[in-house]
Amino acid sequence: MGDDLVESKSKELSITCSEEEKKLLEHIRSLSFGEIMIFIQAGKPIRIELIKKSIKL
């Protein structure tokens, strides 16, 4: 079983992303920290919401 794990790590993965998915990845990578809510329609991200302010009491 351990050999399967090592083998799967060495395989290359090729994924084609839509323009919306590329934009989503750019937004995620630009965040230092925080939360993001992703709205999906027909299997594609259509909108994201970033939490601007959170107050811990």
VONUKOL-354452 format. One line per 5 residues: for each residue x, y, z negated of N, C-alpha, C. Coordinates in steps of 0.2 Angstrom, whole numbers, plus 5000, padded with zeros to 4 digits. Atoms other than C-alpha are relative to their C-alpha. Layout:
% residues N
X:Y:Z:X:Y:Z:X:Y:Z ~ ...
END
This chain:
% residues 57
5004:4994:5000:5000:5000:5000:5004:5006:5000 ~ 4996:4994:5000:5014:5012:4996:5003:5001:5007 ~ 4997:4999:4993:5021:5009:5014:4995:5004:5004 ~ 5005:4997:4996:5005:5015:5021:5000:5008:4999 ~ 5000:4993:5002:5006:5032:5012:5006:5003:5003
4994:4997:4997:5024:5035:5018:4999:5000:5008 ~ 5001:5000:4993:5019:5030:5036:4995:5006:5002 ~ 5005:4995:4998:5004:5042:5036:5003:5007:5000 ~ 4997:4993:5000:5015:5057:5031:5005:5001:5006 ~ 4995:4999:4995:5027:5054:5045:4996:5002:5007
5004:4999:4993:5013:5055:5059:4998:5008:5000 ~ 5001:4993:4999:5010:5072:5067:4992:5000:5001 ~ 5007:4999:5000:4992:5079:5066:4999:5006:5005 ~ 5002:4995:4996:4985:5089:5080:4993:5002:5000 ~ 5007:4998:5001:4969:5099:5077:4999:5007:5005
5002:4994:4996:4961:5112:5089:4995:5004:4996 ~ 5004:4995:5004:4953:5127:5080:4996:5005:5004 ~ 5004:4995:4997:4939:5138:5085:5003:5007:4998 ~ 4998:4993:5002:4942:5157:5084:4998:5002:4993 ~ 5003:4999:5006:4931:5158:5069:5004:4996:4994
4996:5004:5005:4942:5144:5060:5007:5004:5000 ~ 4993:4996:5000:4958:5154:5065:4999:5006:4995 ~ 5001:4994:5004:4951:5170:5057:4999:4998:4993 ~ 5000:5002:5007:4946:5160:5041:5006:4998:4997 ~ 4993:5002:5003:4963:5153:5039:5004:5006:4999
4996:4994:5001:4971:5170:5041:4997:5004:4994 ~ 5003:4997:5006:4959:5177:5028:5002:4996:4993 ~ 4998:5004:5006:4963:5163:5016:5008:5001:4998 ~ 4993:4999:5001:4982:5165:5019:5002:5007:4997 ~ 4999:4994:5003:4981:5183:5015:4998:5002:4993
5001:4999:5007:4974:5181:4998:5005:4998:4995 ~ 4996:5002:5005:4985:5181:4983:4997:4995:4995 ~ 5004:5005:5005:4972:5173:4972:4993:5002:5001 ~ 5007:4999:5000:4954:5173:4970:4995:4995:5002 ~ 5005:5005:4998:4938:5165:4976:4997:5002:5007
5003:4999:4994:4930:5164:4993:4994:4995:5001 ~ 5006:5004:4998:4913:5158:4998:4999:5000:5008 ~ 5000:5001:4992:4912:5151:5016:4993:4998:5002 ~ 5007:5002:4997:4895:5150:5025:5001:4997:5007 ~ 4999:5004:4994:4894:5137:5038:4994:4999:5004
5006:5001:4996:4882:5135:5052:5002:4996:5006 ~ 4998:5004:4995:4882:5121:5065:5007:4997:5000 ~ 4993:5002:5001:4899:5115:5058:5005:5005:5001 ~ 4995:4994:4999:4907:5132:5060:5000:5005:4995 ~ 5000:4995:5005:4912:5145:5048:4997:5006:5003
5003:4994:4997:4901:5160:5051:5001:5007:4996 ~ 4999:4994:5005:4904:5172:5036:5003:4997:4994 ~ 4997:5001:5006:4914:5173:5021:4999:5006:4995 ~ 5001:4995:5005:4912:5182:5005:5005:5000:4995 ~ 4995:5000:5005:4926:5188:4994:4997:5003:4993
5002:4996:5007:4923:5192:4975:5004:5005:4999 ~ 4996:4994:5001:4929:5209:4973:5001:5002:4993 ~ 4999:4998:5007:4927:5211:4954:4997:4995:4995 ~ 5002:5005:5005:4926:5199:4940:5002:5003:4993 ~ 4999:4998:5006:4925:5204:4922:5000:4995:4994
5000:5005:5005:4930:5192:4908:4998:5003:4993 ~ 5001:4997:5007:4922:5196:4891:5002:4996:4994
END
